[in-house]
Amino acid sequence: MEKKAGKKKSVKKTVYVVVVAIIAIAIVVWAVWLRGPAVAKVELSVEPSTLVADDESTAVVTAKIFDAEDNPIPNRTVEFELSYLYRGGKLKEDKVTTDKDGKASTTYTAGTKAAERKITASAGGKSETVTINLTEKE
């Protein structure tokens, strides 16, 4: 009888290991599916790229994110950051989710000090920076 009890323990351990392995694989697959493909590239543009430093003028800043096969990545958060805050203007939103075409946009409102301003967009460990030129009021 002791032999049979030992075999039952061995079978229970094997079943336990298999169940744990299946759960681990399911978690990894779910995490990869939920996160989606890795970001390989961020493209960033601003229109217009020159504004009057009047605390009113605006420009649209658009980021596009792509995977390694140059496919756009939807439903991913892009973080926008303005490099100079004091009288440098502001961003309407600093976190935006990409649309079905992998695009995320925010609006930059000019500050009151004429100078270059840099805006960086980041997603999935990749980033890109654009420059906006603020000119004196005439």
Backbone as JSON Lines, residues from 0, in Angstrom:
{"i":0,"aa":"M","n":[0.81,-1.19,0.0],"ca":[0.0,0.0,0.0],"c":[0.86,1.26,0.0]}
{"i":1,"aa":"E","n":[1.99,1.2,0.6],"ca":[2.84,2.38,0.64],"c":[3.31,2.77,-0.75]}
{"i":2,"aa":"K","n":[3.51,1.77,-1.62],"ca":[3.94,2.06,-2.98],"c":[2.88,2.87,-3.72]}
{"i":3,"aa":"K","n":[1.63,2.51,-3.58],"ca":[0.56,3.22,-4.26],"c":[0.45,4.65,-3.75]}
{"i":4,"aa":"A","n":[0.61,4.85,-2.48],"ca":[0.54,6.2,-1.91],"c":[1.64,7.06,-2.5]}
{"i":5,"aa":"G","n":[2.83,6.52,-2.68],"ca":[3.94,7.26,-3.28],"c":[3.65,7.65,-4.71]}
{"i":6,"aa":"K","n":[3.02,6.75,-5.46],"ca":[2.67,7.06,-6.85],"c":[1.61,8.16,-6.9]}
{"i":7,"aa":"K","n":[0.67,8.13,-5.98],"ca":[-0.36,9.16,-5.96],"c":[0.26,10.53,-5.7]}
{"i":8,"aa":"K","n":[1.23,10.59,-4.79],"ca":[1.91,11.85,-4.5],"c":[2.64,12.35,-5.74]}
{"i":9,"aa":"S","n":[3.29,11.45,-6.44],"ca":[4.03,11.8,-7.65],"c":[3.1,12.33,-8.73]}
{"i":10,"aa":"V","n":[1.95,11.7,-8.9],"ca":[0.98,12.14,-9.89],"c":[0.43,13.5,-9.49]}
{"i":11,"aa":"K","n":[0.15,13.7,-8.22],"ca":[-0.36,14.99,-7.74],"c":[0.66,16.09,-8.01]}
{"i":12,"aa":"K","n":[1.94,15.82,-7.77],"ca":[2.99,16.81,-8.01],"c":[3.07,17.14,-9.5]}
{"i":13,"aa":"T","n":[2.98,16.13,-10.34],"ca":[3.04,16.34,-11.79],"c":[1.86,17.18,-12.25]}
{"i":14,"aa":"V","n":[0.67,16.85,-11.77],"ca":[-0.53,17.62,-12.13],"c":[-0.38,19.06,-11.67]}
{"i":15,"aa":"Y","n":[0.12,19.25,-10.46],"ca":[0.32,20.59,-9.92],"c":[1.29,21.39,-10.79]}
{"i":16,"aa":"V","n":[2.41,20.8,-11.17],"ca":[3.41,21.46,-12.01],"c":[2.82,21.82,-13.37]}
{"i":17,"aa":"V","n":[2.07,20.91,-13.96],"ca":[1.44,21.16,-15.26],"c":[0.44,22.3,-15.16]}
{"i":18,"aa":"V","n":[-0.38,22.3,-14.12],"ca":[-1.37,23.36,-13.94],"c":[-0.68,24.72,-13.76]}
{"i":19,"aa":"V","n":[0.35,24.76,-12.95],"ca":[1.1,26.01,-12.74],"c":[1.72,26.49,-14.05]}
{"i":20,"aa":"A","n":[2.28,25.58,-14.84],"ca":[2.88,25.94,-16.13],"c":[1.83,26.49,-17.08]}
{"i":21,"aa":"I","n":[0.67,25.88,-17.13],"ca":[-0.41,26.36,-18.0],"c":[-0.86,27.75,-17.58]}
{"i":22,"aa":"I","n":[-1.01,27.96,-16.29],"ca":[-1.4,29.28,-15.79],"c":[-0.34,30.32,-16.15]}
{"i":23,"aa":"A","n":[0.93,29.99,-15.97],"ca":[2.01,30.92,-16.29],"c":[2.0,31.28,-17.78]}
{"i":24,"aa":"I","n":[1.82,30.29,-18.63],"ca":[1.76,30.55,-20.07],"c":[0.56,31.43,-20.4]}
{"i":25,"aa":"A","n":[-0.57,31.15,-19.79],"ca":[-1.77,31.96,-20.04],"c":[-1.56,33.41,-19.63]}
{"i":26,"aa":"I","n":[-0.9,33.63,-18.51],"ca":[-0.62,34.99,-18.04],"c":[0.29,35.72,-19.02]}
{"i":27,"aa":"V","n":[1.33,35.06,-19.49],"ca":[2.25,35.68,-20.44],"c":[1.53,36.01,-21.74]}
{"i":28,"aa":"V","n":[0.75,35.09,-22.26],"ca":[0.01,35.33,-23.51],"c":[-0.96,36.48,-23.32]}
{"i":29,"aa":"W","n":[-1.67,36.5,-22.22],"ca":[-2.62,37.57,-21.94],"c":[-1.91,38.91,-21.83]}
{"i":30,"aa":"A","n":[-0.77,38.97,-21.15],"ca":[-0.02,40.21,-21.0],"c":[0.48,40.73,-22.34]}
{"i":31,"aa":"V","n":[0.98,39.86,-23.19],"ca":[1.46,40.26,-24.51],"c":[0.29,40.75,-25.36]}
{"i":32,"aa":"W","n":[-0.82,40.04,-25.31],"ca":[-1.99,40.44,-26.08],"c":[-2.52,41.78,-25.59]}
{"i":33,"aa":"L","n":[-2.59,41.97,-24.29],"ca":[-3.11,43.2,-23.71],"c":[-2.21,44.38,-24.05]}
{"i":34,"aa":"R","n":[-0.92,44.2,-23.95],"ca":[0.03,45.28,-24.2],"c":[0.18,45.57,-25.68]}
{"i":35,"aa":"G","n":[0.05,44.57,-26.5],"ca":[0.2,44.76,-27.94],"c":[1.67,44.75,-28.34]}
{"i":36,"aa":"P","n":[1.92,45.09,-29.6],"ca":[3.29,45.05,-30.11],"c":[4.16,46.14,-29.49]}
{"i":37,"aa":"A","n":[5.46,45.91,-29.5],"ca":[6.4,46.89,-28.96],"c":[6.5,48.08,-29.9]}
{"i":38,"aa":"V","n":[6.68,49.26,-29.31],"ca":[6.87,50.47,-30.11],"c":[8.29,50.48,-30.65]}
{"i":39,"aa":"A","n":[8.42,50.61,-31.97],"ca":[9.74,50.65,-32.6],"c":[10.11,52.07,-33.01]}
{"i":40,"aa":"K","n":[9.08,52.91,-33.25],"ca":[9.37,54.25,-33.76],"c":[8.26,55.22,-33.39]}
{"i":41,"aa":"V","n":[8.67,56.45,-33.07],"ca":[7.73,57.54,-32.84],"c":[8.05,58.64,-33.85]}
{"i":42,"aa":"E","n":[7.04,59.08,-34.59],"ca":[7.19,60.22,-35.48],"c":[6.39,61.36,-34.87]}
{"i":43,"aa":"L","n":[6.97,62.57,-34.9],"ca":[6.32,63.71,-34.26],"c":[6.33,64.9,-35.2]}
{"i":44,"aa":"S","n":[5.2,65.59,-35.27],"ca":[5.11,66.79,-36.11],"c":[4.35,67.87,-35.36]}
{"i":45,"aa":"V","n":[4.55,69.12,-35.8],"ca":[3.84,70.25,-35.22],"c":[3.44,71.19,-36.36]}
{"i":46,"aa":"E","n":[2.2,71.69,-36.29],"ca":[1.7,72.57,-37.34],"c":[0.86,73.67,-36.73]}
{"i":47,"aa":"P","n":[1.22,74.93,-36.88],"ca":[2.45,75.43,-37.49],"c":[3.62,75.32,-36.52]}
{"i":48,"aa":"S","n":[4.82,75.48,-37.04],"ca":[6.01,75.35,-36.19],"c":[6.53,76.69,-35.69]}
{"i":49,"aa":"T","n":[5.91,77.79,-36.13],"ca":[6.25,79.13,-35.64],"c":[4.97,79.81,-35.17]}
{"i":50,"aa":"L","n":[5.03,80.36,-33.96],"ca":[3.87,81.04,-33.38],"c":[4.31,82.37,-32.78]}
{"i":51,"aa":"V","n":[3.35,83.27,-32.6],"ca":[3.61,84.51,-31.89],"c":[3.51,84.22,-30.4]}
{"i":52,"aa":"A","n":[4.44,84.78,-29.63],"ca":[4.45,84.58,-28.17],"c":[3.41,85.5,-27.54]}
{"i":53,"aa":"D","n":[2.13,85.16,-27.71],"ca":[1.04,86.03,-27.27],"c":[0.11,85.38,-26.24]}
{"i":54,"aa":"D","n":[0.44,84.2,-25.78],"ca":[-0.37,83.47,-24.8],"c":[-1.72,83.02,-25.37]}
{"i":55,"aa":"E","n":[-1.86,83.06,-26.72],"ca":[-3.11,82.67,-27.37],"c":[-2.91,81.77,-28.58]}
{"i":56,"aa":"S","n":[-1.85,81.99,-29.35],"ca":[-1.62,81.23,-30.58],"c":[-1.47,79.75,-30.26]}
{"i":57,"aa":"T","n":[-1.98,78.91,-31.17],"ca":[-1.92,77.46,-30.92],"c":[-1.33,76.71,-32.11]}
{"i":58,"aa":"A","n":[-0.82,75.54,-31.8],"ca":[-0.31,74.61,-32.81],"c":[-0.76,73.21,-32.42]}
{"i":59,"aa":"V","n":[-0.95,72.36,-33.42],"ca":[-1.33,70.97,-33.17],"c":[-0.07,70.12,-33.23]}
{"i":60,"aa":"V","n":[0.16,69.35,-32.17],"ca":[1.31,68.46,-32.08],"c":[0.77,67.04,-32.24]}
{"i":61,"aa":"T","n":[1.29,66.31,-33.24],"ca":[0.78,64.97,-33.55],"c":[1.91,63.95,-33.52]}
{"i":62,"aa":"A","n":[1.7,62.9,-32.74],"ca":[2.64,61.78,-32.69],"c":[2.01,60.59,-33.4]}
{"i":63,"aa":"K","n":[2.83,59.85,-34.12],"ca":[2.41,58.59,-34.73],"c":[3.37,57.53,-34.23]}
{"i":64,"aa":"I","n":[2.83,56.39,-33.78],"ca":[3.72,55.33,-33.29],"c":[3.56,54.08,-34.14]}
{"i":65,"aa":"F","n":[4.69,53.38,-34.31],"ca":[4.75,52.23,-35.21],"c":[5.47,51.06,-34.55]}
{"i":66,"aa":"D","n":[5.12,49.84,-34.99],"ca":[5.83,48.65,-34.53],"c":[7.03,48.39,-35.45]}
{"i":67,"aa":"A","n":[7.72,47.29,-35.24],"ca":[8.93,46.97,-36.0],"c":[8.66,46.74,-37.48]}
{"i":68,"aa":"E","n":[7.42,46.42,-37.83],"ca":[7.06,46.19,-39.23],"c":[6.42,47.43,-39.86]}
{"i":69,"aa":"D","n":[6.57,48.57,-39.18],"ca":[6.06,49.87,-39.64],"c":[4.53,49.94,-39.68]}
{"i":70,"aa":"N","n":[3.88,49.12,-38.84],"ca":[2.42,49.18,-38.71],"c":[2.07,50.15,-37.59]}
{"i":71,"aa":"P","n":[1.03,50.98,-37.77],"ca":[0.62,51.87,-36.69],"c":[0.08,51.07,-35.5]}
{"i":72,"aa":"I","n":[0.29,51.6,-34.3],"ca":[-0.16,50.91,-33.09],"c":[-1.31,51.7,-32.46]}
{"i":73,"aa":"P","n":[-2.53,51.14,-32.47],"ca":[-3.67,51.83,-31.85],"c":[-3.74,51.57,-30.35]}
{"i":74,"aa":"N","n":[-4.55,52.39,-29.69],"ca":[-4.87,52.22,-28.25],"c":[-3.65,52.19,-27.34]}
{"i":75,"aa":"R","n":[-2.67,53.0,-27.62],"ca":[-1.47,53.07,-26.78],"c":[-1.34,54.51,-26.28]}
{"i":76,"aa":"T","n":[-0.93,54.68,-25.04],"ca":[-0.77,56.01,-24.46],"c":[0.53,56.65,-24.93]}
{"i":77,"aa":"V","n":[0.4,57.89,-25.39],"ca":[1.56,58.71,-25.76],"c":[1.63,59.84,-24.74]}
{"i":78,"aa":"E","n":[2.82,60.07,-24.18],"ca":[3.01,61.16,-23.23],"c":[3.74,62.3,-23.91]}
{"i":79,"aa":"F","n":[3.16,63.5,-23.8],"ca":[3.76,64.71,-24.36],"c":[4.36,65.52,-23.22]}
{"i":80,"aa":"E","n":[5.55,66.07,-23.47],"ca":[6.21,66.86,-22.44],"c":[6.79,68.13,-23.06]}
{"i":81,"aa":"L","n":[6.52,69.25,-22.41],"ca":[7.05,70.55,-22.82],"c":[8.31,70.82,-22.03]}
{"i":82,"aa":"S","n":[9.4,71.18,-22.72],"ca":[10.69,71.3,-22.04],"c":[10.83,72.55,-21.18]}
{"i":83,"aa":"Y","n":[10.09,73.59,-21.48],"ca":[10.28,74.85,-20.77],"c":[8.92,75.36,-20.33]}
{"i":84,"aa":"L","n":[8.66,75.38,-19.05],"ca":[7.33,75.72,-18.57],"c":[7.13,77.2,-18.26]}
{"i":85,"aa":"Y","n":[8.13,77.87,-17.69],"ca":[7.96,79.27,-17.28],"c":[7.77,80.16,-18.5]}
{"i":86,"aa":"R","n":[6.58,80.69,-18.67],"ca":[6.21,81.56,-19.79],"c":[6.45,80.88,-21.14]}
{"i":87,"aa":"G","n":[6.55,79.58,-21.11],"ca":[6.84,78.83,-22.33],"c":[5.62,78.26,-23.02]}
{"i":88,"aa":"G","n":[4.46,78.45,-22.41],"ca":[3.24,77.92,-23.0],"c":[2.76,76.69,-22.25]}
{"i":89,"aa":"K","n":[1.78,76.02,-22.85],"ca":[1.22,74.84,-22.19],"c":[0.66,73.88,-23.22]}
{"i":90,"aa":"L","n":[0.53,72.64,-22.79],"ca":[-0.09,71.59,-23.59],"c":[-1.5,71.36,-23.06]}
{"i":91,"aa":"K","n":[-2.45,71.19,-23.97],"ca":[-3.84,70.93,-23.55],"c":[-3.92,69.61,-22.8]}
{"i":92,"aa":"E","n":[-3.28,68.56,-23.34],"ca":[-3.25,67.25,-22.69],"c":[-1.83,66.72,-22.75]}
{"i":93,"aa":"D","n":[-1.39,66.09,-21.67],"ca":[-0.04,65.53,-21.7],"c":[-0.03,64.01,-21.9]}
{"i":94,"aa":"K","n":[-1.2,63.37,-21.82],"ca":[-1.32,61.94,-22.11],"c":[-2.52,61.74,-23.04]}
{"i":95,"aa":"V","n":[-2.24,61.12,-24.19],"ca":[-3.28,60.93,-25.2],"c":[-3.17,59.5,-25.73]}
{"i":96,"aa":"T","n":[-4.31,58.85,-25.95],"ca":[-4.34,57.49,-26.5],"c":[-4.4,57.55,-28.02]}
{"i":97,"aa":"T","n":[-3.6,56.7,-28.66],"ca":[-3.58,56.68,-30.12],"c":[-4.89,56.16,-30.69]}
{"i":98,"aa":"D","n":[-5.23,56.67,-31.87],"ca":[-6.44,56.21,-32.57],"c":[-6.11,54.97,-33.4]}
{"i":99,"aa":"K","n":[-7.03,54.56,-34.26],"ca":[-6.83,53.34,-35.06],"c":[-5.65,53.45,-36.02]}
{"i":100,"aa":"D","n":[-5.24,54.68,-36.33],"ca":[-4.11,54.91,-37.23],"c":[-2.79,55.14,-36.49]}
{"i":101,"aa":"G","n":[-2.8,54.91,-35.18],"ca":[-1.58,55.09,-34.39],"c":[-1.24,56.54,-34.11]}
{"i":102,"aa":"K","n":[-2.22,57.45,-34.25],"ca":[-1.98,58.88,-34.06],"c":[-2.55,59.36,-32.73]}
{"i":103,"aa":"A","n":[-1.8,60.28,-32.1],"ca":[-2.26,60.95,-30.89],"c":[-1.89,62.42,-31.03]}
{"i":104,"aa":"S","n":[-2.84,63.3,-30.76],"ca":[-2.58,64.74,-30.92],"c":[-2.95,65.5,-29.67]}
{"i":105,"aa":"T","n":[-2.26,66.62,-29.48],"ca":[-2.57,67.55,-28.42],"c":[-2.37,68.95,-28.97]}
{"i":106,"aa":"T","n":[-2.86,69.94,-28.25],"ca":[-2.72,71.33,-28.69],"c":[-1.73,72.05,-27.79]}
{"i":107,"aa":"Y","n":[-0.8,72.76,-28.41],"ca":[0.16,73.6,-27.69],"c":[-0.33,75.04,-27.79]}
{"i":108,"aa":"T","n":[-0.4,75.73,-26.66],"ca":[-0.72,77.16,-26.64],"c":[0.55,77.91,-26.29]}
{"i":109,"aa":"A","n":[0.88,78.91,-27.13],"ca":[2.12,79.67,-26.96],"c":[2.17,80.37,-25.61]}
{"i":110,"aa":"G","n":[3.39,80.55,-25.13],"ca":[3.62,81.33,-23.93],"c":[3.84,82.79,-24.29]}
{"i":111,"aa":"T","n":[4.44,83.54,-23.39],"ca":[4.64,84.98,-23.62],"c":[6.1,85.35,-23.85]}
{"i":112,"aa":"K","n":[6.99,84.4,-23.81],"ca":[8.41,84.68,-24.01],"c":[8.86,84.1,-25.34]}
{"i":113,"aa":"A","n":[9.4,84.97,-26.21],"ca":[9.89,84.52,-27.51],"c":[11.14,83.66,-27.33]}
{"i":114,"aa":"A","n":[11.1,82.47,-27.88],"ca":[12.24,81.54,-27.79],"c":[11.83,80.23,-28.47]}
{"i":115,"aa":"E","n":[12.77,79.3,-28.53],"ca":[12.45,77.96,-29.03],"c":[11.88,77.14,-27.89]}
{"i":116,"aa":"R","n":[10.87,76.35,-28.2],"ca":[10.29,75.42,-27.23],"c":[10.38,74.03,-27.81]}
{"i":117,"aa":"K","n":[10.72,73.07,-26.98],"ca":[10.82,71.69,-27.43],"c":[9.69,70.88,-26.78]}
{"i":118,"aa":"I","n":[9.07,70.05,-27.61],"ca":[8.02,69.15,-27.13],"c":[8.46,67.74,-27.49]}
{"i":119,"aa":"T","n":[8.4,66.85,-26.49],"ca":[8.79,65.46,-26.69],"c":[7.56,64.57,-26.53]}
{"i":120,"aa":"A","n":[7.44,63.6,-27.43],"ca":[6.38,62.58,-27.32],"c":[7.06,61.25,-27.05]}
{"i":121,"aa":"S","n":[6.55,60.51,-26.06],"ca":[7.13,59.22,-25.68],"c":[6.05,58.15,-25.62]}
{"i":122,"aa":"A","n":[6.44,56.94,-26.06],"ca":[5.54,55.78,-25.97],"c":[6.4,54.53,-26.03]}
{"i":123,"aa":"G","n":[6.15,53.61,-25.13],"ca":[6.84,52.32,-25.15],"c":[8.35,52.41,-25.12]}
{"i":124,"aa":"G","n":[8.89,53.41,-24.43],"ca":[10.34,53.55,-24.32],"c":[11.0,54.27,-25.48]}
{"i":125,"aa":"K","n":[10.24,54.68,-26.47],"ca":[10.77,55.43,-27.62],"c":[10.26,56.87,-27.53]}
{"i":126,"aa":"S","n":[11.03,57.82,-28.08],"ca":[10.59,59.21,-28.05],"c":[11.1,59.98,-29.26]}
{"i":127,"aa":"E","n":[10.48,61.11,-29.48],"ca":[10.87,62.02,-30.56],"c":[10.57,63.43,-30.07]}
{"i":128,"aa":"T","n":[11.37,64.4,-30.55],"ca":[11.23,65.79,-30.11],"c":[11.07,66.71,-31.32]}
{"i":129,"aa":"V","n":[10.19,67.71,-31.17],"ca":[10.05,68.75,-32.19],"c":[10.3,70.1,-31.54]}
{"i":130,"aa":"T","n":[10.6,71.09,-32.37],"ca":[10.85,72.45,-31.89],"c":[9.78,73.39,-32.43]}
{"i":131,"aa":"I","n":[9.28,74.24,-31.55],"ca":[8.35,75.31,-31.93],"c":[9.07,76.62,-31.67]}
{"i":132,"aa":"N","n":[9.03,77.52,-32.63],"ca":[9.65,78.84,-32.48],"c":[8.58,79.86,-32.1]}
{"i":133,"aa":"L","n":[8.79,80.53,-30.97],"ca":[7.9,81.6,-30.55],"c":[8.57,82.92,-30.88]}
{"i":134,"aa":"T","n":[7.86,83.79,-31.6],"ca":[8.41,85.08,-32.01],"c":[7.75,86.2,-31.22]}
{"i":135,"aa":"E","n":[8.42,87.36,-31.17],"ca":[7.89,88.54,-30.47],"c":[6.6,89.01,-31.13]}
{"i":136,"aa":"K","n":[5.72,89.59,-30.3],"ca":[4.51,90.21,-30.84],"c":[4.93,91.45,-31.63]}
{"i":137,"aa":"E","n":[4.23,91.72,-32.72],"ca":[4.56,92.92,-33.52],"c":[3.72,94.08,-33.1]}
